[in-house]
Amino acid sequence: MSSLRILVGVKRVIDSAVKVRVNSAQTGVETANVKHSMNPFDEIAVEEALRLREKHGADTVKEIVVLSCGPAKAQETLRTALAMGADRSIHVKTDDALEPLSVAKLLTKVVGADKPDHVLLGKHAIVDDAHQTGQMLAGLLNWPQATFASKVDVNGRTLEVVREVDGGLETVSAALPAIVTTVMRLIEPRYASLPNIMKAKKKPLTTVTPADLGVEIRSRLQTLKVVEPPKRQGGKVLASVDELLDKLRNEAKVL
């Protein structure tokens, strides 16, 4: 098996345990003084890269690089990935939240310069559930892709992936280089030990800007208003099937 370089994309998001609140201007959710952490699906992607190296050896997986796009605090997320065991990191510094296409274009430029053999991403970020970046990246690079991966392995220059699909599980193979997006059921991510957290502070972290990569960041979507979902109403006990059908037809308007 030839030596492989794996690039893993990670995103800093509001911690999944935090109760999200809409901000007072109703332009988005409140982020000030709110705990942030690595996107859970991206943690799975980092863990999978590390396990591939542990399974096949450092001679096979020669380097694991993590990348994040976002403000300066995104470096905290990169340091977490480095503490888990990644070798070096790249921070694409941006001021605003990026749409999936912008992230895919930035990743395309990094892939062109860094020449990874395999790109791992979480299937989506919990902030928007877009499910778009991995697929867009594969399209821009013209690389094969395997989305919703629940099991990943490498055999020579062939990637073997078990995917979660509507009907169950699907096993596919693809020639490297390729894109894989991971689901939560793939594996349990490890905790970074204190010694590794200290070592992570000395690992390489390169900062670049979209201008350095030759990418113009442009928003294509406009958020008009963000509101909390309506509170759930209490249930009702109905006396008959006819009453149920009447409510479905005349109140819910689903029949």
Salt bridges, closest charged atoms under 4 A:
ASP15 OD1 - LYS35 NZ 4.00
GLU47 OE2 - ARG51 NE 2.63
GLU47 OE1 - ARG190 NE 2.73
GLU54 OE2 - ARG190 NH1 2.73
GLU63 OE1 - ARG5 NE 2.67
GLU63 OE2 - ARG88 NE 2.58
ASP87 OD2 - ARG53 NH1 2.77
ASP114 OD2 - ARG88 NH2 2.84
ASP117 OD1 - ARG157 NH1 3.21
ASP129 OD1 - HIS124 NE2 2.93
ASP153 OD2 - LYS55 NZ 2.64
ASP153 OD1 - HIS56 NE2 2.74
GLU164 OE1 - ARG185 NH2 2.72
GLU170 OE1 - ARG163 NH1 2.57
GLU251 OE2 - LYS247 NZ 3.07
